[in-house]
Amino acid sequence: MVQSGSAKGTGFGMRLTTWPEVHRHLAATYADVRAERDGVLDIVVPLRDAAAPATPGAAPLAVSRTEVLGSTWIDVSSVIGSLRHLSQAEMLANNAASTIGAFCTRDGELVVRQRLPLAGLRAADLDETIRDIAELAAWSRRRLSEMGVPVAPWRGPGDGARRP
């Protein structure tokens, strides 16, 4: 069965082959998807453990596409907070041990990001990555708070939650 455009398959096994298909899938899957600006879709992802202390019930993420060495990739990212009180060496060490998401910096802020190739991308893989990045971002913010690092309120979509 062929879905919208050239996306093939059914349900979560559906392949997403173009950026417009990714956009349509996100709009159909997440209740809070903001209009694309500068090639970035801002979404709000409900968290599994919304009752955890210092954790909001949802995490703002940015989803965008980028071209790397002639291939199209989908970036999923979330701003965690200021780098002012953090050891960049510790963040790099965490990247070495992490199975999903990489910590990076942008404009003096810590960002967690995962990049997926658009070629062969299944909707289920994109959704799982989005959930995992949202959970990792929420865990990171809780951990920073426990360490006594000041954590500013999470910015929602449209409030500067931009891609790295």
DADA-V960452 format. One record per pair of residues at least 12 apart in sequence whose C-alpha atoms are under 10 Angstrom apart, sorted by the first residue. I is the first residue (numbers start at 1). J is the second residue. D is the distance in Angstrom with one decimal. If there is no record, write none. Layout:
<<I:J:D> <I:J:D>>
This chain:
<<1:14:9.5> <2:14:8.9> <2:15:9.7> <3:15:9.1> <3:16:9.5> <3:21:9.2> <4:16:9.6> <4:20:9.5> <4:21:7.1> <4:24:8.5> <4:25:9.5> <5:17:8.8> <5:18:8.4> <5:20:8.5> <5:21:7.0> <6:18:7.9> <6:21:8.0> <7:20:10.0> <7:21:6.7> <7:22:9.2> <7:25:9.8> <7:121:9.8> <7:122:9.2> <7:123:9.5> <8:122:9.2> <9:122:9.1> <9:123:9.7> <10:123:9.5> <11:122:9.6> <11:123:7.8> <11:124:8.3> <12:122:7.0> <12:123:5.2> <12:124:4.6> <12:125:8.3> <12:126:9.4> <12:127:8.6> <13:121:9.5> <13:122:5.9> <13:123:6.3> <13:124:6.3> <13:125:8.8> <14:120:9.8> <14:121:8.5> <14:122:5.6> <14:123:5.6> <14:124:7.7> <14:125:9.9> <15:118:9.2> <15:119:8.8> <15:120:6.4> <15:121:5.6> <15:122:4.4> <15:123:6.0> <15:124:8.8> <15:125:9.6> <16:118:7.2> <16:119:8.0> <16:120:7.2> <16:121:5.5> <16:122:5.9> <16:123:6.3> <16:124:9.9> <16:126:9.2> <17:72:9.8> <17:117:9.9> <17:118:6.2> <17:119:6.2> <17:120:6.9> <17:121:6.9> <17:122:8.7> <17:123:10.0> <18:65:9.9> <18:72:9.0> <18:118:7.3> <18:119:8.6> <18:121:9.6> <19:39:9.7> <19:64:8.7> <19:65:7.2> <19:72:9.0> <19:73:9.5> <19:74:8.5> <19:118:8.2> <21:123:9.7> <22:41:10.0> <22:63:9.4> <22:64:9.5> <22:65:9.6> <22:74:8.9> <22:118:9.0> <22:121:9.4> <22:122:9.9> <22:123:8.1> <22:126:8.8> <23:35:9.5> <23:36:8.6> <23:40:9.8> <23:41:7.7> <23:63:9.0> <23:64:9.4> <25:123:7.5> <25:126:9.6> <25:127:9.5> <26:41:8.8> <26:42:9.9> <26:43:8.2> <26:63:9.3> <26:123:9.2> <26:126:9.3> <26:127:8.5> <27:41:9.6> <27:43:8.9> <29:45:9.9> <29:123:9.9> <29:127:8.6> <30:43:7.2> <30:44:7.3> <30:45:7.0> <30:46:8.8> <30:127:9.7> <31:43:8.3> <31:44:7.7> <31:45:8.5> <31:46:9.4> <32:44:5.5> <32:45:7.8> <32:46:9.7> <32:60:9.5> <32:157:8.9> <33:45:9.3> <33:60:9.9> <33:61:9.7> <33:62:9.7> <33:157:8.3> <34:62:9.7> <34:157:6.9> <34:158:7.6> <35:157:9.8> <35:158:9.3> <36:62:10.0> <36:63:9.4> <36:64:9.0> <37:64:9.8> <37:158:9.0> <37:162:9.8> <38:64:9.0> <38:162:9.6> <39:63:8.7> <39:64:6.0> <39:65:7.0> <39:66:8.9> <39:163:9.7> <40:61:9.9> <40:62:6.3> <40:63:5.7> <40:64:4.6> <40:65:7.5> <40:75:9.3> <40:76:9.8> <40:161:9.5> <40:162:7.5> <40:163:7.3> <41:61:8.4> <41:62:5.7> <41:63:5.1> <41:64:6.2> <41:65:9.5> <41:76:9.7> <41:157:8.6> <41:158:9.4> <41:161:9.8> <41:162:9.1> <41:163:9.5> <42:60:7.1> <42:61:5.9> <42:62:4.6> <42:63:6.4> <42:64:8.7> <42:76:9.8> <42:77:9.8> <42:78:9.8> <42:156:8.3> <42:157:5.0> <42:158:6.9> <42:159:9.6> <42:160:9.6> <42:161:7.3> <42:162:8.1> <42:163:9.5> <43:58:9.8> <43:59:8.3> <43:60:5.8> <43:61:5.4> <43:62:6.2> <43:63:7.5> <43:130:9.6> <43:156:8.5> <43:157:6.4> <43:158:9.4> <43:161:9.5> <44:57:9.8> <44:58:6.2> <44:59:5.5> <44:60:4.5> <44:61:6.1> <44:62:8.7> <44:130:10.0> <44:134:8.9> <44:156:7.5> <44:157:7.1> <45:57:8.6> <45:58:5.2> <45:59:5.2> <45:60:6.3> <45:61:7.2> <45:130:7.7> <45:131:7.0> <45:133:9.6> <45:134:6.6> <45:135:9.2> <46:58:4.1> <46:59:6.4> <46:60:9.0> <46:131:8.2> <46:134:8.2> <46:135:9.2> <47:59:6.8> <47:131:7.6> <47:132:9.5> <47:134:7.0> <47:135:6.5> <47:138:8.2> <48:131:8.7> <48:134:9.5> <48:135:7.7> <49:135:8.5> <49:138:9.5> <50:138:9.6> <52:138:9.7> <52:139:9.7> <52:142:8.9> <53:142:7.8> <54:138:8.7> <54:139:9.5> <54:141:8.1> <54:142:6.0> <54:143:9.5> <54:145:7.8> <54:146:9.3> <54:151:9.8> <55:135:9.8> <55:137:9.9> <55:138:6.2> <55:139:8.0> <55:141:7.8> <55:142:6.6> <55:154:9.8> <56:138:7.8> <56:142:10.0> <56:153:9.4> <56:154:8.3> <57:138:9.5> <58:134:8.0> <58:135:9.2> <58:138:8.6> <58:154:9.7> <58:156:9.5> <59:78:7.9> <59:79:9.6> <59:80:10.0> <59:131:9.3> <59:133:9.1> <59:134:5.6> <59:135:7.9> <59:136:9.9> <59:137:7.7> <59:138:7.0> <59:154:7.9> <59:155:9.0> <59:156:7.9> <59:157:9.5> <60:77:8.8> <60:78:6.5> <60:79:8.2> <60:80:9.9> <60:134:7.5> <60:137:9.3> <60:138:9.9> <60:154:7.6> <60:155:7.1> <60:156:5.4> <60:157:6.0> <60:158:9.5> <60:159:9.7> <60:161:7.2> <61:76:6.8> <61:77:5.6> <61:78:4.7> <61:79:7.7> <61:112:9.7> <61:113:9.5> <61:130:8.0> <61:131:9.9> <61:133:8.2> <61:134:7.0> <61:137:9.2> <61:155:9.7> <61:156:8.3> <61:157:7.3> <61:161:6.9> <61:162:8.3> <61:163:8.7> <62:75:7.8> <62:76:5.8> <62:77:5.3> <62:78:6.3> <62:79:8.8> <62:113:9.4> <62:130:9.5> <62:156:10.0> <62:157:7.7> <62:158:9.7> <62:160:9.7> <62:161:6.4> <62:162:6.1> <62:163:6.0> <62:164:9.4> <63:75:5.5> <63:76:4.7> <63:77:6.6> <63:78:9.1> <63:113:9.7> <63:114:9.9> <63:115:9.7> <63:130:8.8> <63:162:8.8> <63:163:7.5> <64:76:6.8> <64:77:8.7> <64:115:9.5> <64:162:9.3> <64:163:7.2> <64:164:9.8> <65:115:9.0> <65:116:9.4> <65:117:9.5> <65:118:8.5> <65:163:9.8> <66:115:9.2> <66:117:9.6> <66:118:9.7> <67:117:9.8> <68:117:9.6> <71:117:7.5> <71:118:8.0> <71:119:8.0> <72:116:8.8> <72:117:6.3> <72:118:5.7> <72:119:7.4> <73:114:10.0> <73:115:6.3> <73:116:5.5> <73:117:4.4> <73:118:5.1> <73:119:8.0> <73:121:9.5> <74:114:8.3> <74:115:5.6> <74:116:5.1> <74:117:6.2> <74:118:6.1> <74:119:9.8> <74:121:9.2> <74:126:8.8> <75:113:6.8> <75:114:5.9> <75:115:4.5> <75:116:6.5> <75:117:8.9> <75:118:9.8> <75:126:9.9> <75:129:10.0> <75:130:9.8> <75:163:7.7> <75:164:8.8> <76:101:8.9> <76:112:8.4> <76:113:5.6> <76:114:5.4> <76:115:6.3> <76:116:8.2> <76:126:8.8> <76:129:7.7> <76:130:6.5> <76:133:7.3> <76:134:9.3> <76:163:7.9> <76:164:9.5> <77:101:8.5> <77:102:9.3> <77:103:9.6> <77:104:9.8> <77:111:6.7> <77:112:5.5> <77:113:4.2> <77:114:6.5> <77:115:8.6> <77:129:10.0> <77:130:8.4> <77:133:7.0> <77:134:8.4> <77:137:8.8> <77:161:8.6> <77:162:8.1> <77:163:6.2> <77:164:7.4> <78:103:9.8> <78:110:8.8> <78:111:5.6> <78:112:5.5> <78:113:6.6> <78:114:9.6> <78:130:9.8> <78:133:7.3> <78:134:7.2> <78:136:9.2> <78:137:6.4> <78:138:9.4> <78:154:9.7> <78:155:9.7> <78:161:6.9> <78:162:8.0> <78:163:7.7> <78:164:9.0> <79:103:9.8> <79:104:9.6> <79:105:9.1> <79:106:8.7> <79:109:7.0> <79:110:6.1> <79:111:4.4> <79:112:6.6> <79:113:8.9> <79:137:7.6> <79:141:9.7> <79:154:8.1> <79:155:8.2> <79:156:10.0> <79:160:9.0> <79:161:6.3> <79:162:7.7> <79:163:8.3> <79:164:8.9> <80:103:9.4> <80:105:9.9> <80:109:7.2> <80:110:5.4> <80:111:5.5> <80:112:7.1> <80:136:9.6> <80:137:6.1> <80:138:7.9> <80:139:9.7> <80:140:7.1> <80:141:6.1> <80:142:9.9> <80:144:9.3> <80:151:8.2> <80:152:8.9> <80:153:9.7> <80:154:7.7> <80:155:9.4> <80:161:9.7> <81:105:9.8> <81:108:8.6> <81:109:5.3> <81:110:5.4> <81:111:7.4> <81:137:9.7> <81:140:9.4> <81:141:7.6> <81:144:9.1> <81:149:9.6> <81:150:8.6> <81:151:6.3> <81:152:6.7> <81:153:8.8> <81:154:8.2> <81:155:9.6> <82:105:9.2> <82:106:9.6> <82:107:9.1> <82:108:6.2> <82:109:4.4> <82:110:5.9> <82:111:9.2> <82:149:9.1> <82:150:8.3> <82:151:7.6> <82:152:8.2> <83:105:7.8> <83:106:9.4> <83:107:9.3> <83:108:5.8> <83:109:5.1> <83:110:5.6> <83:111:9.4> <83:149:9.7> <84:108:7.5> <84:109:8.1> <84:110:9.3> <84:149:9.0> <84:150:9.4> <85:144:9.3> <85:147:9.9> <85:148:9.4> <85:149:6.4> <85:150:8.2> <86:110:8.9> <86:144:8.7> <86:149:8.1> <88:103:9.3> <88:104:9.0> <88:105:9.1> <88:110:9.3> <91:103:6.3> <91:104:8.1> <91:105:9.9> <91:110:9.0> <92:104:8.4> <95:112:9.8> <100:112:9.5> <100:113:8.6> <100:114:6.8> <100:115:9.6> <100:129:7.9> <100:132:7.5> <100:133:7.6> <100:136:8.7> <101:113:5.1> <101:114:4.7> <101:115:8.2> <101:129:8.5> <101:132:8.1> <101:133:6.3> <101:134:9.9> <101:136:7.7> <101:137:9.2> <102:114:6.3> <102:115:9.1> <102:133:9.4> <102:136:9.9> <103:137:9.7> <104:164:7.7> <105:164:7.2> <106:162:9.1> <106:163:8.3> <106:164:5.6> <107:164:8.7> <109:164:9.7> <110:137:9.9> <110:140:9.8> <110:164:9.6> <111:137:8.2> <111:140:10.0> <111:161:9.8> <111:162:9.6> <111:163:8.5> <111:164:7.2> <112:133:7.1> <112:134:9.0> <112:136:7.8> <112:137:6.5> <112:140:9.0> <112:163:9.8> <112:164:8.9> <113:129:9.8> <113:130:9.8> <113:133:7.1> <113:134:9.9> <113:136:9.7> <113:137:9.2> <113:163:8.5> <113:164:7.9> <114:129:7.5> <114:130:8.7> <114:132:9.5> <114:133:7.3> <115:129:9.1> <116:129:8.7> <138:154:9.7> <141:153:9.9> <141:154:9.2>>
